[in-house]
Amino acid sequence: MSLYETKPAPKIHFGPGAINTVDSEVHLIGAKRILIVTDPGIMHVGHPGNLRLHLEDQGCKVEIFDRVVENPTTETVADCVETARKFGAELLIGLGGGSSMDTAKGCNFILTNGGEMKDYWGHARADKPMLPLIAIPTTAGTGSECQSYALISDAETHQKMACGDPKALAVAAILDPTLTLTQPQFLTACTGIDAISHAIESAVTLRRTPFSGIYSRESFRLLQENLETVFEEPDNLHARGQVLLGAAYAGIAIENSMLGCAHSAANPLTAHYGTVHGNAVGLTLPHAMVYNSKNPDALAIYARLALESRLAHRDDSEQEAFEALHARILELLDWVDFPLSLRDLKAEKSDIPMLAKEAAGQWTAQFNPRPITEEDFVKFYEAAY
């Protein structure tokens, strides 16, 4: 038996119409000046405007920052901080995908504690209190609504910085599947694959605990049972809700267990080839699973995931169960028709040493269940080429 601690999760409001619980949360917080942080696509479908009118009817003053970009940078955060400061924000609402919620968190660090994002790279480096945050995802993927980390790219170096602090965790996560019905099909695919990668990676990391394992396994079950339905029937609200909940559970698991080499290998692909994150991690995940399956503990966990999700039989060996799990991931990736090789991304084989060096330097690599070096990443990328 080993010592471990559990990290808190935000209060979760889940179900169709959950967006209406924002009233009670704002009332509890007592804020009157609210900044909604979102992106142009979400603005176009109308969710921020509707929320603004609703909150204004409750006597609040509301400003919208709608310039969030995919893979938010330090420049995006600086623009958001300027808007929040001029407005005098008392409460932040991150409305949209992971980028909107990460931008809101990044803004919160600088607005309340000053300095630059790099000052908060790592864990618990904010000394002063932060503004309350309400997270409202309109995609089911990152699980950012249940995490205290913001993933922000340095605008100059393109290095992704994971900046986390318990004070940055949302006070409430509002999971309303009706808000996800407006997702384009490609975004649904990218976020869904990202979510299932979170469930699988968080299950086997060195930081895993019995607590995080509960969320990893339930997340995987919800996702693998419902993703195909969401892909095939975009208006299926029940399946949308199960995937949204699965993504949030994976976020809780990550908060307690971190991620591993699939994400370490995926991030350089996004930085150098502009590959959407869900696509990048979909490319790297099967190779990471094979690499980690050589670790007996990871193999046993993979086998348990397969068994509990009825992908394997009780009389199967752990290796057979793992192969069933691996085949299921390949099946889902085939369904969404992602590029699944570096060659498909137009990468050159001569890029591999550079990619391997950057992957080995990624923060999540240290939590991988099987030690992985720069030389191992070279072989990893060669297999993915």
Residue pairs with C-beta under 8 A, 6 or more apart in sequence:
4 209
4 210
4 211
6 209
6 211
6 256
7 148
7 166
7 255
7 256
8 166
8 169
9 146
9 169
9 173
9 252
9 255
10 135
10 145
10 146
10 169
10 170
10 171
10 172
10 173
11 25
11 171
11 172
11 173
12 146
12 172
12 173
12 175
12 248
13 21
13 25
13 172
13 173
13 174
13 175
13 176
14 175
14 176
14 241
14 244
14 245
14 248
15 175
15 176
15 177
15 241
16 176
16 177
16 178
16 237
16 241
17 176
17 178
18 174
18 175
18 176
19 51
19 136
19 174
19 176
19 178
19 179
21 172
21 174
22 51
22 54
22 55
22 93
22 134
22 136
22 174
23 54
23 58
25 134
25 171
25 172
25 174
26 34
26 55
26 58
26 60
26 91
26 134
27 58
29 91
29 132
29 171
31 60
31 90
31 91
31 132
32 59
32 60
32 61
32 90
33 60
33 61
33 63
33 87
33 88
33 89
33 90
33 91
34 55
34 60
34 61
34 62
34 63
34 89
34 90
34 91
34 92
34 93
35 62
35 63
35 64
35 65
35 83
35 84
35 87
35 89
35 91
35 92
35 93
36 48
36 51
36 52
36 62
36 63
36 64
36 65
36 93
36 95
37 65
37 68
37 80
37 92
37 93
37 94
37 95
37 96
37 100
37 101
37 103
37 104
37 107
38 47
38 48
38 64
38 65
38 66
38 68
38 94
38 95
38 96
38 100
39 66
39 67
39 68
39 69
39 70
39 96
39 97
39 99
39 100
40 66
40 67
41 96
42 48
42 66
42 95
42 96
42 97
42 100
42 138
43 49
43 64
43 66
45 182
47 95
47 96
47 138
47 179
47 182
48 64
48 66
48 95
49 64
51 62
51 93
51 95
51 136
52 62
52 64
55 62
56 62
63 83
63 87
63 89
65 79
65 80
65 83
65 84
65 103
65 107
67 76
67 79
67 80
68 76
68 80
68 96
68 99
68 100
68 103
69 76
69 99
70 99
70 276
71 99
71 153
71 160
71 270
71 277
72 99
72 102
72 103
72 106
72 151
72 152
72 153
73 152
73 153
73 154
73 155
74 106
74 116
74 117
74 118
74 152
74 153
74 154
74 155
75 155
76 103
76 106
76 152
77 103
77 106
77 107
77 110
77 117
77 152
78 110
80 103
80 104
80 106
80 107
81 107
81 110
81 111
84 92
84 107
84 111
85 111
89 111
89 131
90 131
91 131
91 132
91 133
91 134
92 104
92 107
92 108
92 131
92 132
92 133
92 134
93 104
93 133
93 134
93 135
93 136
94 100
94 101
94 102
94 103
94 104
94 105
94 133
94 134
94 135
94 136
94 144
94 145
94 170
95 136
95 138
96 136
96 137
96 138
96 139
97 137
97 138
97 139
97 141
97 142
97 187
97 191
98 137
98 139
98 141
98 142
98 143
98 144
98 151
101 135
101 137
101 142
101 144
101 145
101 150
101 170
102 142
102 144
102 150
102 151
102 152
103 150
103 152
104 133
104 135
105 133
105 144
105 148
105 149
105 150
105 163
105 168
106 117
106 150
106 152
106 163
108 130
108 131
108 133
108 168
109 117
109 120
109 126
109 130
109 150
109 163
109 165
109 168
110 116
110 117
111 131
112 126
112 128
112 129
112 130
112 131
113 119
113 120
113 126
113 127
113 128
113 130
117 152
117 154
117 161
117 163
118 154
118 161
119 125
120 126
120 161
120 163
120 164
120 165
121 161
121 162
121 163
122 162
122 163
122 164
123 164
123 165
124 164
124 165
124 166
125 163
125 165
126 165
126 167
126 168
129 167
130 165
130 167
130 168
132 171
133 168
133 169
133 170
133 171
134 170
134 171
134 172
134 173
134 174
135 144
135 145
135 146
135 170
135 172
135 173
135 174
136 145
136 173
136 174
136 176
136 179
137 144
137 145
137 173
137 175
137 179
137 180
137 244
137 247
137 248
138 179
138 180
138 182
138 183
139 180
139 183
139 187
139 188
139 191
140 180
140 188
140 191
140 192
140 195
140 240
140 243
140 244
140 246
140 247
141 190
141 191
141 192
141 194
141 195
141 247
141 278
142 191
142 194
142 195
142 198
142 247
142 251
143 195
143 198
143 247
143 248
143 249
143 250
143 251
143 252
143 254
144 150
144 251
145 170
145 173
145 175
145 248
145 251
146 170
146 173
146 248
146 249
146 251
146 252
146 255
147 164
147 169
147 251
147 254
147 255
148 164
148 165
148 166
148 167
148 168
148 169
148 255
149 162
149 163
149 164
149 168
149 255
150 162
150 163
150 164
150 168
151 160
151 161
151 162
151 163
152 160
152 161
152 163
153 159
153 160
153 161
153 271
154 161
158 271
159 271
160 267
160 271
160 362
162 363
162 364
169 255
173 248
175 241
175 244
175 245
175 248
177 237
177 240
177 241
177 244
178 237
180 188
180 240
180 243
180 244
181 234
181 235
181 237
181 240
183 191
183 234
185 231
185 234
188 230
188 231
188 234
189 231
189 278
189 336
189 338
190 276
190 277
190 278
190 279
190 282
191 247
191 278
192 223
192 227
192 230
192 231
192 243
192 278
192 332
192 336
193 278
193 279
193 281
193 282
193 285
193 332
193 333
193 336
193 338
194 277
194 278
194 281
194 282
195 219
195 223
195 243
195 246
195 247
195 250
196 220
196 223
196 224
196 227
196 250
196 329
196 332
197 262
197 263
197 281
197 282
197 285
198 219
198 247
198 250
198 251
198 253
198 254
198 259
199 216
199 217
199 219
199 220
199 223
199 246
199 249
199 250
199 253
200 216
200 220
200 262
200 285
200 289
200 302
200 305
200 329
201 259
201 260
201 262
201 263
201 285
201 288
202 208
202 212
202 215
202 216
202 219
202 250
202 253
202 254
202 256
202 257
202 258
202 259
203 213
203 216
203 217
203 220
203 253
203 257
203 301
203 302
203 305
204 260
204 292
204 295
204 297
204 298
204 301
204 302
204 369
205 257
205 258
205 259
205 260
205 367
205 368
205 369
206 366
206 367
206 368
206 369
207 256
207 257
207 258
207 367
208 216
208 257
208 301
209 256
209 257
211 256
212 252
212 253
212 256
212 257
213 253
213 257
213 301
215 249
215 250
215 252
215 253
215 256
216 249
216 250
216 253
216 257
217 304
217 305
217 308
218 246
218 249
219 246
219 247
219 249
219 250
219 253
220 246
220 305
220 309
221 246
221 308
221 309
222 242
222 243
222 245
222 246
222 249
223 242
223 243
223 246
223 247
223 250
224 309
224 311
224 328
224 332
225 242
225 309
226 239
226 242
226 243
226 246
227 243
227 332
228 332
228 335
229 236
229 239
230 236
230 239
230 240
230 243
231 335
231 336
233 239
257 367
258 364
258 367
259 364
259 367
260 288
260 292
260 364
260 365
260 367
260 368
260 369
261 284
261 288
261 291
261 292
261 359
261 364
261 365
261 368
261 372
261 377
261 380
262 281
262 284
262 285
262 287
262 288
262 289
263 281
263 284
263 362
263 364
264 359
264 360
264 362
264 363
264 364
264 365
264 368
264 372
264 377
265 284
265 287
265 288
265 355
265 359
265 377
265 380
265 381
265 384
266 277
266 280
266 281
266 283
266 284
267 280
267 358
267 359
267 362
268 354
268 355
268 358
268 359
268 362
269 275
269 280
269 283
269 284
269 342
269 345
269 347
269 355
270 276
270 277
270 280
271 358
272 347
272 351
272 354
272 355
273 345
273 346
273 347
275 283
275 339
275 345
279 338
279 339
282 333
282 336
282 338
282 340
283 338
283 339
283 340
283 341
283 342
283 345
283 384
284 380
284 384
285 329
286 326
286 329
286 330
286 333
286 340
287 380
287 383
287 384
288 368
288 380
289 302
289 322
289 325
289 326
289 329
290 326
291 370
291 372
291 376
291 380
292 298
292 299
292 302
292 368
292 369
292 370
293 299
293 302
293 319
293 322
293 326
294 370
295 369
295 370
297 369
298 369
298 370
299 318
299 319
299 322
300 318
302 318
302 321
302 322
302 325
302 326
303 312
303 316
303 318
303 319
303 321
303 322
303 325
304 321
305 311
305 325
306 312
306 316
306 321
306 322
306 324
306 325
306 328
307 313
307 314
307 316
307 321
309 328
311 321
311 324
311 325
311 328
312 320
312 321
312 324
312 325
316 324
333 340
339 345
341 384
341 385
342 349
342 351
342 352
342 381
342 384
342 385
343 385
347 355
347 385
349 385
352 378
352 381
352 382
352 385
353 378
355 377
355 381
356 374
356 375
356 377
356 378
356 380
356 381
357 374
357 377
359 365
359 374
359 377
359 380
359 381
360 372
360 373
360 374
360 377
365 372
372 380
